[in-house]
Amino acid sequence: MGKHLVVGAGQVGSHLARTLAGQGHEVVQVSRSGSGPYGVAADASDRARLTELAKGADAVYNCVNPAYHRWLTDWPPMAESFLAAARENDSVLVILGNLYVYGPVDGPMTDDLPLRPSSEKAAVRAKIWNDALASGVRTVEVRGSDYFGPGSTDQGYFGEERFLKPLRERKTIRTVWPLDVPHTFTYLPDVAESLAIAGSDPRAWGRAWHVPSNEPTTFREMGSRMAAVLGLPEPRMSAMPWPMVRMAGLFSPMVGEMKHVRYQFTSPFVMESADFTTTFGLRATPMDEALRRTLGR
């Protein structure tokens, strides 16, 4: 078993740290607060500190997730730190990616699609991956769609305050996106398992992979199935009209940035992930089981 450096203590980083520790690895988890059983306090943009912490690490995992409206300023120095830490310590650099890099597409997204980012911020993510590929560092990027699962935060769409609490209290669940457009959602423990495989299996290195995910569904169907798990009646759900979202964006930088990802929710947004399953044998956790675990049942 080896040493693995997980940078980020959010919804993915925390799952990954537990997964790696459960496999018997030595885990060091970096965050600003240093919280958690494996936690060390550090700034991911501090190149010297990150390089020091990565000493002896078989793999360094980039699981940080700055607020979307700060990507242009926060990502470049952090990406440079990750590359330096991996290079200096001959570690595998495992990057948690996303689907923004493809831009709008017609049909399902496969992991060999060319990168065609449609916004400045998506272009930053594409550059991080292209720079890693060109660096000479052993690297891999693992991409998922929008997350759900135990520990989901309100940075996503299925967090406690935003979705689960109103569901349990039989109040109206309010979303900013249409309720009935098919969309791939990715289960957090499956993200962690995929990252752990990518960090240790040489077959993964040098390319991007999609996390095994279930068939696309809709926000309304997710709410309905969660209610059924809890033994509750069909939930009330309401989508905010787009003009209201744009108005709210005048006062909230995060909401204002939603215009860049609207295309992901107004047409079917489908991610294919068969390649990872075929190569490594990992399958998506069945949706019913994933929802039960999400709800603690």
N, C-alpha and C positions, 0 to 999 in steps of 0.2 A: 504494500500500500504506500502511496506517496503523499506529498504535501500539495494541497490545492488552495490557491488564494482566490477567494470570492470577493469581488469589490461591488458593494451595493447590498443594502439590507432591507430592500423593499419587498414587494410581494413575490418576485422571482428569486432574488438573492437569498432570501430566508428559506424558501423551499429547497433551493439548490444546496445550501450549506447543510441542511438536515439530511438531504439525500446522500451527499458525499460522506458525511460522518457515519451514516448508517451502513455505508459500504466499507467502512473501516479506514478511511483516509484521515490524515491530519488536515484539519480545516482551519484556515485563518480567514475571518470575514471582516472586511474593511468598510467602515462607514464614518460619517462625520461624528456621530455620537459614540461609536464603539460599543453599542448595545449588543445584547445577545450572548449566548454561551461561548461563541467563538470570536467575539468582537474585539477589534482594535480600532482606535480612533485615528483617522487620517483623512486628508483631502486627496481625492483621486487625481487632481491636477498637479499635485506635488510630486514631480518626477523622481526626485532623489528618495523621498520617503517611500513611494510605491516600489521603486527598484529595490530598496532595502528589505521591505516586507516580502518581496517575491523571491528572496534568496532561497535557493533549494526547492522552489516550487516546480512541480511537473507541469502544472497548468495555471494560467491566470485567467479569470473569468470577468469579463466586462459586463456587469449587470446593473450599471448605474442608469438612471433615468431622470435627467433634469427636466424641469417643467418645459413644455413644448415651446412656449414663447421665449425661452432662454437658450434654445439649441444653438443659435448662431454664435453666441458668446461663450457658452459653457463647454460645448463639445470639442472644439479644436484642441485646447490645452489638455483636456483629459485623454483624448485619443493619442496625443503625442506621449503622454505619460505611460499609457498602456503599452505602446510599441516599445518604448525604451526599457520598461521593466521586463517585458518578455525577451527582448533581444539580449539584454545584459545577463540574464539568468538562463538563457536557452530554454525558456518555458514555452509551451503551447499557448497561444492567445486565442481564447474562445470568446466570441463577441455575440451578445444577445442582440439580434437585429429585429427588424419589423418589415412590414409589407409596403411602407410608404415609398420605398426605393423603386418600385415598379411603375408608379403613376397609374392613371386610369388605363384599364385593359378591357378588351372584349373577350369574355370567357374566363375559365378558371386560370388561376396563377400557378405555374409550376416553378420549381426552384432553379430552373435553367433559363428563365426569362431574362432578357437584357434589362439593365437598369435604365429606367427613363423617368427620373424624378420630375414631378410637375411643380415643385415649389423650392424656394431657397433652402428651407429646413430639411426637406427630403434629400436635397442634393448634398447637404452636410453628411447625412447618414451614408449615402452612396460613396462619398469621398472617403469616409472612415474605412469602409470595406475595401475599396480599390487601393488605398494607401497600404493597408495591411497586406493585401495580396502582393504588392510590389516591394514589400519591405525585406523579404528574405526570411522573415519570421514564420515558423510553422503556425498556421492560423486556420480558423474555421468560423463561419457565422451561422447561427441557428435562428430562424425566423418563425414567429407565430403570428396569429391574428389576434383579435381583441380577447383579453383573458377573462376567465371566471374560475372560481374554485375557492377552497378554504383560504382565508387570509386575503381575499380580494379587497383592494382598497378603493376609495372613491375617486382615485385617479383614473380608474376604469369605469365600466358601465354597470357592474354588478357588485359594487361595494355595499357595505352595511347601511350607511345613511341614505345613499342614493336609491338603492333597489331593495335590499333585503328587509330593512326595518319597515318601510311602508307595506311590503308584501305581508309580513307577519302581523302587522297591525290592521290589515284589511283597509288600508288607505290607498288612494290613487298613486300609482307609480308613474312618475313623470319622466319622460325621456326627451332628448333634444333631436332624436332621429325618428324617421318613419318606423312604424311598428311591424310592418308586414313584408319587408324586403329581405330575401334570403341572405344570410351572412355566416361566414365561418367564425366560430368561437373556439378558443384554444384553452384547454384545462391546465391550470398552473402546475400540478404535479407532473404532468406529461412534459411540460417545458423543462422542468428541473431534470427529469430522467434523460431527456434528449441532450441537454447541455453536458450532463455527466458523461454520457457516452461519447459525445464529440470531443471532450477533453482527454479521453484516454484511449480511443481507438484510432490508430493511424489512418484507417480507411476514410475517416471523416475529413481529414485535413486538406486544405487547399481549395475548398469550395463552400458554397452555402447549402443549407438544408432547411426543409420545412418540418416543423413539429407535427407528428401524427395528430390529426384532429378529426372530430366526427363530421358527419354530413352537415351542410349548412342548415341553419334554422333561422328563426326570426326572434325579435325581442318579445313579441306577443307569445310565441310558442314557449320561449324560455320561462316567461312569467307563469304561463298556464301549467307547465310541467313542474315548476317549483311549488306552486300552490298545491298541486296534486300530492307531491311528496309530503307536504305539511298537513294534508287533510283539510285544506281550505277551499272555499268556492273560487270560481274563476275570478282572477284579480281584475280590478279596474286599472286601465292603463291609458295614458294620454301622451301624445307627441306634441311638443311645442311647435307652433307654426314657424317656418323659417324666418319670416320678417321679424318675429319676436326674438329669435336667436341672434339675428344681426343687431337688433337694438341693444340686447344685453351685452353684446360684444363691444359696444362703445364704452362700457364701464368695467369690463373684465378682460384683461389681456388673454387669458386662457380661452374664454368663450370666443373672443375675436378671432383667434387662430383657427376656429373650426371650419371656416370657409375653405381652408386648404384640404380638408379631408372629407368634405361633404360628398364627393363622388363615391366614397366607400360605402355610403349608406342609402343613396338614392337609387342605386342599381344593384343587382346581385353581386356580392363580394365573396368569391369562392376561392379557397386555397386548397390545392392538391398537395398531398403529403405521402403518397404511396412509396416514393423512392426511399425515404428513411425506413419505413416498415420493411420493405424488400431487402434492404442492405443490412439492417441491424436487428430486425425482428420485433421492434417495439411497435405496439399498436395503441391507438387512442383508447383511453379508458372509456368504456361504454357510457353513453350519456346519462342513462338512468342512475348508474352507480356514481358518476361524477356529480350529479345534482344532489344525491343523498349525502355524499361527503361534504359538499359545499354547505349544505344546510345542517350538518352535524347529525344526520340520521343513519 
